[in-house]
């Protein structure tokens, strides 16, 4: 059990391998800098522009929900970033998938929130 817990912590703390295959060529330097600067409330970088996914979202009983791979999931309260600005306007979610487990690292609401 301790071994599994250790692996889970290691997987969550390991940065995701983002890939820029040229799809971010036309991103402005200001937006690129914002993606690189966003950090979770715990001070951990959310990652980079290739890791953030623009998303729709819903509010259910004072909690954000986002669709990931077609399944609506609750956003943990400690992943919500309200005071980091949002130069893209749309909501952005950063998450990792480990097997069947999805870990939402960060979420920035859309500017209409």
ABEGO torsion letter per residue (X at the ends): XAAAAAAAAAAAABBBBBBBAGAAAABBAAAAAAAAABBBAAGBBAEBAAABBBBBBBBBGGBBBBBBGGBBBBBBAAABBAAAEBAAGBBBBBBBBBEABBBBABBBBBAAX
